[in-house]
Amino acid sequence: MRAGVGKPFVQMGNIPRKQAHQPSALSVASSSSSSNLKRYYHVFLSFRGTDVRDGILSHLYAGLDQRGIHTFMDNEELRKGEQISPALMKAIEESRIAVIIFTENYASSP
């Protein structure tokens, strides 16, 4: 499929629909080996700034959710110099793919 306004750049393929009653990300057990790691999220959204969160990102998240694609979007703003929390690191590790939203502010991200 060709990219364009209102058209996806890449079709998502055969991603299973999310279940109605899945456990929270923090309750999913993980193993020490990344090859044995359970993948809880289909997509991890990486971005910087409330302008992105309140704009395009909220539309992207809603669109993925409507299609049953289980997506992680962090609700906390990570400040420069702060360590990535264990919960956020776990969400990154448990995602199949990452979608990075590049903006001018993204480069100043911690």
Rosetta blueprint (number, residue, H / E / L):
1 M L
2 R L
3 A L
4 G E
5 V L
6 G L
7 K E
8 P L
9 F L
10 V L
11 Q L
12 M L
13 G L
14 N L
15 I L
16 P L
17 R L
18 K L
19 Q L
20 A L
21 H L
22 Q L
23 P L
24 S L
25 A H
26 L H
27 S H
28 V L
29 A L
30 S L
31 S L
32 S L
33 S L
34 S H
35 S H
36 N H
37 L L
38 K L
39 R L
40 Y L
41 Y E
42 H E
43 V E
44 F E
45 L E
46 S E
47 F L
48 R L
49 G L
50 T H
51 D H
52 V H
53 R H
54 D H
55 G H
56 I H
57 L H
58 S H
59 H H
60 L H
61 Y H
62 A H
63 G H
64 L H
65 D H
66 Q H
67 R L
68 G L
69 I L
70 H L
71 T E
72 F E
73 M E
74 D L
75 N L
76 E L
77 E L
78 L L
79 R L
80 K L
81 G L
82 E L
83 Q L
84 I L
85 S L
86 P H
87 A H
88 L H
89 M H
90 K H
91 A H
92 I H
93 E H
94 E L
95 S E
96 R E
97 I E
98 A E
99 V E
100 I E
101 I L
102 F L
103 T L
104 E H
105 N H
106 Y H
107 A H
108 S H
109 S L
110 P L
